[in-house]
Amino acid sequence: MKRALVGMSGGIDSTAAAALLKKKGWDIAGITFSLWDGASRCCNYDDIMDAKRACVILGIRHYTVNLKPLFKKKVVDYFIDAYISGKTPNPCVVCNAEAKFAGLIKKADEAGFDYVATGHYARISRIKGGFTLKKAADKNKSQEYFLARLGNKTLARAVFPLGGVKKSEAKKISVKCGINPDKKESQEACFLREGESPYDFIQRVRPQKKTGNAVLYTTEGKKIAELGSPYYRYTVGQRKGLGIGGGKPLYVAAVDAGAGKVLAGGIEEIHRKRFRVSNLNMYVDKGKSGRFSADVKIRYRHAGAKARVITGAGAAAEVVFEKPQFAVAPGQLAVFYDKDTVIGSGFIE
């Protein structure tokens, strides 16, 4: 009998994943992580109790594990450091690879489970030399983007029961396990309080007392105005909050953390055709040439665009789009695709 430890957030998707494995005859248990004190959108006390109740209905064991120290180090500190360095972080991507799946596998080893499972909408495909990710059957919910930093050793032990399931079906399954069908889904940066911005979170958790307000410049270096907040309140592609009226719309084109500057330009100035990525995580071997064509997504809701990827020395690559793309933000994850299959990923420089 196959044995799996199922990460359960107390929500619709993870509960449905556990129920599907149970129905297939797997020996399973649920686990919920306590991640962050005061979180309102993920793994708070109510979520833990929802997960426990679902496990009682399913007739399976449930573990609660304190993952707060690891979560702070790998996710929260990374999140703040990225903004302070002028980048736009992607906490869900980092959390999956560095915290949640690490915690899942550690507990699975301790408790004697062969596999770990979650409620992500994604599929795993075996390929020459290992494994890779594929988009889920429900394309509107597919979450392989958020999993693209998982290594092959993790994918070898991972199970995604919702890979071939529609969201509507998952909701019906979870309702039978006592989950409110109208329960809100967790969003990115689930450790933020309700209505709290990343800037507000930084000011609350690690205030930068010596950092003054940023100055807004054009991309040509002409001063426009003094802004009402420090530079780390602004991200590439942002339009609202610049406090500038009249004239053509301006967007944040770049954030210069060292100088405390924010550079702004028109819509055409924040489209980029070429950029570099670092810390590559490749699933598919592209041979000695290191050059390949791919559809590249530069954020989760980006539709993806055709590009040429040129890998170089070390874990770095250059990406060249056929057509310039809007708001290529340093710090975000670029994921390379061959149709529905993930080739690899790297963080935008």
C-alpha positions in Angstrom: 0.0 0.0 0.0 1.3 3.4 -0.9 1.8 5.8 2.0 1.6 9.6 1.7 1.7 12.6 4.1 -0.7 15.3 2.8 -0.1 19.0 3.4 -3.4 20.4 4.6 -4.2 24.1 4.9 -7.8 23.6 6.0 -8.9 24.7 2.6 -10.8 23.3 -0.4 -7.9 22.0 -2.5 -5.7 20.3 0.1 -8.8 18.6 1.6 -9.9 17.3 -1.8 -6.4 16.0 -2.4 -6.5 14.0 0.8 -9.9 12.7 0.1 -9.0 11.5 -3.4 -5.9 9.6 -2.2 -8.0 8.0 0.6 -10.5 6.9 -2.0 -7.8 5.3 -4.1 -6.7 3.2 -1.1 -3.6 5.1 0.0 -2.5 5.1 3.6 -2.4 8.8 4.3 -2.2 11.3 7.2 -2.6 15.0 7.1 -0.2 17.7 8.3 -0.7 21.4 8.9 2.1 23.8 9.5 2.0 26.7 11.9 3.9 29.3 9.9 3.5 32.8 11.3 1.9 34.5 14.3 -0.9 36.8 13.3 -1.4 35.6 9.8 -4.9 36.1 8.6 -4.9 34.3 5.3 -3.1 31.0 5.7 -2.5 28.4 8.4 -3.9 30.4 11.3 -5.8 28.7 14.2 -9.1 28.4 12.3 -7.3 26.8 9.3 -5.6 24.3 11.6 -9.0 23.4 13.2 -10.6 23.0 9.8 -7.8 20.6 8.7 -8.2 18.6 11.9 -12.0 18.3 11.4 -11.5 17.2 7.8 -9.0 14.5 8.9 -11.5 13.3 11.5 -14.2 12.9 8.8 -11.7 11.1 6.6 -10.6 8.9 9.4 -6.9 9.7 9.2 -4.3 11.0 11.5 -3.4 14.7 11.7 -0.1 16.3 12.6 0.5 20.0 13.5 4.1 21.1 13.1 5.7 24.4 14.1 7.5 25.6 11.0 7.8 29.2 12.2 11.6 29.5 12.5 12.2 28.0 9.1 9.4 30.1 7.5 10.8 33.3 9.0 14.3 32.6 7.8 13.5 31.3 4.3 10.4 33.2 3.4 9.7 36.3 5.5 13.4 37.5 5.7 13.8 36.8 2.0 10.6 38.8 1.3 11.8 41.8 3.2 15.4 41.6 1.9 14.1 41.6 -1.7 12.1 44.8 -1.3 14.9 46.5 0.6 17.3 45.6 -2.3 14.8 47.1 -4.8 13.4 43.8 -6.1 9.9 42.3 -6.3 9.9 39.0 -4.4 7.8 35.9 -5.1 7.2 34.4 -1.6 5.0 31.5 -2.7 7.7 30.1 -5.0 10.3 30.3 -2.3 8.0 29.0 0.4 7.1 25.9 -1.6 10.8 25.0 -2.3 12.5 26.2 0.9 9.9 25.7 3.6 6.7 23.7 2.9 8.1 20.8 0.9 11.2 20.7 3.1 9.0 20.4 6.1 6.8 17.8 4.4 9.6 15.6 3.5 11.3 15.9 6.9 8.1 14.8 8.7 7.4 12.1 6.1 10.8 10.6 6.7 10.3 10.7 10.5 6.8 9.1 10.2 7.6 6.5 7.6 5.8 7.9 4.6 7.1 7.3 1.1 5.4 10.3 -0.6 4.2 13.8 0.1 1.1 15.3 -1.4 -0.5 18.7 -1.7 -3.5 20.3 -3.2 -1.6 22.1 -6.0 -3.1 22.0 -9.4 -0.1 20.5 -11.3 1.1 17.3 -12.9 4.4 15.5 -12.7 5.9 13.8 -15.7 8.8 11.3 -15.8 11.4 12.2 -18.3 14.9 11.0 -19.2 17.1 11.6 -16.2 14.3 12.5 -13.8 11.0 14.4 -13.5 9.4 17.6 -14.6 6.2 19.5 -14.1 3.3 19.9 -16.4 0.3 22.2 -16.4 -2.9 20.9 -14.7 -6.0 19.9 -16.6 -7.8 22.9 -15.2 -5.7 25.6 -17.0 -7.4 28.4 -15.1 -6.1 27.0 -11.8 -2.8 25.5 -12.9 -0.1 26.2 -10.3 3.0 24.6 -11.8 4.6 28.1 -11.9 4.7 28.1 -8.1 6.4 24.7 -8.0 9.1 25.4 -10.6 11.9 25.6 -7.9 11.3 22.1 -6.6 14.2 19.8 -7.3 14.1 16.3 -8.9 14.5 14.6 -5.5 11.4 16.3 -4.3 9.4 15.6 -7.4 10.3 12.0 -7.2 8.4 11.8 -3.9 5.6 14.4 -4.7 2.0 13.6 -5.6 -0.5 16.1 -6.9 -4.0 14.5 -6.8 -5.7 17.5 -8.3 -3.6 17.6 -11.5 -6.4 16.1 -13.5 -9.3 17.6 -11.5 -11.4 20.7 -12.1 -11.8 23.2 -9.3 -15.6 22.7 -9.2 -15.0 19.0 -8.6 -12.5 19.6 -5.8 -15.0 21.9 -4.1 -17.7 19.2 -4.1 -15.3 16.7 -2.6 -14.1 19.0 0.1 -17.7 20.0 1.1 -18.3 16.4 2.1 -15.3 16.7 4.4 -16.8 19.7 6.3 -15.1 22.5 4.4 -17.1 25.7 3.8 -17.4 25.9 0.0 -17.2 29.7 0.2 -14.0 29.8 2.2 -11.5 32.2 0.8 -8.4 30.8 -0.9 -5.0 31.8 0.4 -3.2 34.4 -1.7 0.4 35.3 -2.3 2.2 36.6 0.9 -0.3 34.8 3.1 1.5 36.1 6.2 0.2 39.6 5.5 -2.7 40.8 7.6 -6.0 41.5 5.9 -5.6 44.6 3.8 -1.9 45.0 4.6 0.5 46.0 1.9 4.1 44.7 1.7 5.3 48.2 2.6 3.0 48.2 5.7 4.3 44.7 6.7 7.9 45.8 6.5 7.2 48.9 8.5 5.6 46.7 11.2 8.0 43.8 11.2 11.4 45.4 10.3 11.1 49.2 10.0 13.8 50.9 8.0 14.2 54.0 10.3 17.1 55.5 8.5 15.6 55.4 5.0 14.1 58.6 3.8 11.5 59.1 1.1 12.4 58.3 -2.4 12.9 60.7 -5.3 11.2 60.1 -8.6 13.2 60.5 -11.8 12.6 59.9 -15.5 14.5 57.1 -17.1 16.7 59.9 -18.6 17.6 61.2 -15.1 15.4 64.2 -14.9 13.9 64.8 -11.4 10.1 64.7 -11.4 9.2 64.9 -7.7 9.8 63.7 -4.2 7.7 60.8 -3.3 5.8 60.3 0.0 7.4 57.0 0.9 10.8 55.2 0.8 11.8 53.4 -2.5 10.9 50.0 -1.3 7.2 50.9 -1.4 7.4 50.9 -5.2 7.7 48.0 -7.7 8.3 47.8 -11.4 5.1 48.2 -13.4 3.4 50.2 -10.7 1.3 53.2 -11.7 -0.9 54.0 -8.8 0.6 55.8 -5.8 3.1 58.0 -7.6 1.1 61.1 -6.9 1.5 62.5 -10.4 -1.4 63.9 -12.3 -1.8 65.2 -15.8 0.3 64.4 -18.8 1.0 60.9 -20.1 0.7 58.0 -17.7 3.9 57.1 -15.9 4.9 53.7 -14.6 7.8 52.5 -12.3 10.5 51.4 -14.7 13.2 50.6 -12.1 14.0 50.9 -8.4 17.5 52.1 -7.5 17.9 50.9 -3.9 21.4 52.2 -3.5 20.5 55.8 -4.4 17.0 55.7 -3.0 15.6 56.5 -6.4 12.5 55.4 -8.4 12.7 55.7 -12.2 9.5 56.2 -14.1 8.7 56.2 -17.8 5.8 55.8 -20.3 4.3 52.5 -21.2 6.9 51.9 -24.0 9.8 52.4 -21.6 8.8 49.6 -19.2 8.6 47.0 -21.9 11.8 44.8 -22.1 12.9 42.4 -24.7 16.1 41.1 -23.1 17.0 40.2 -19.5 19.1 37.9 -17.4 18.1 35.2 -14.9 20.2 33.6 -12.2 20.0 30.5 -10.0 18.6 28.3 -12.8 16.7 25.1 -11.9 16.5 23.0 -15.1 14.4 19.9 -15.5 15.1 19.3 -19.2 18.7 18.9 -20.5 19.1 21.2 -23.6 22.5 19.8 -24.6 25.9 21.4 -25.1 24.6 24.4 -27.1 22.6 25.8 -24.1 20.3 27.5 -26.5 16.6 26.7 -26.9 13.3 28.3 -27.7 10.5 28.4 -25.1 7.4 30.1 -23.9 8.5 32.2 -20.9 6.3 33.4 -18.1 7.7 36.3 -16.1 5.0 36.2 -13.3 2.1 33.9 -12.5 -0.6 35.8 -14.3 1.6 36.5 -17.4 0.3 34.6 -20.4 3.8 33.7 -21.5 5.6 34.8 -24.6 7.9 33.2 -27.1 11.6 33.7 -26.4 15.1 32.4 -26.9 17.0 31.2 -23.8 20.8 31.2 -23.8 22.4 29.5 -20.9 25.9 30.5 -19.9 28.5 29.7 -17.4 27.2 28.7 -14.0 23.5 28.8 -13.2 22.7 31.9 -15.3 21.0 32.6 -18.6 19.8 35.3 -21.0 16.2 35.5 -22.2 15.4 37.3 -25.4 11.7 37.8 -26.2 10.4 38.0 -29.8 8.3 40.9 -28.6 9.0 43.2 -25.6 7.0 42.4 -22.5 5.5 44.7 -19.9 7.1 45.1 -16.5 9.9 42.5 -16.4 10.5 42.8 -12.6 13.8 41.9 -11.0 13.2 39.3 -8.3 10.3 37.6 -10.0 10.6 34.1 -11.4 10.9 33.4 -15.1 9.6 29.9 -16.0 10.4 28.3 -19.3 7.8 26.0 -21.0 7.6 23.7 -24.0 3.8 23.8 -24.4 2.5 22.4 -21.1 5.8 21.1 -19.9 8.1 23.1 -17.6 11.7 23.1 -18.9 13.2 25.1 -16.0 13.2 28.5 -14.3 15.4 31.3 -13.0 15.1 34.5 -11.0 15.0 37.7 -13.0 18.0 40.0 -12.5 
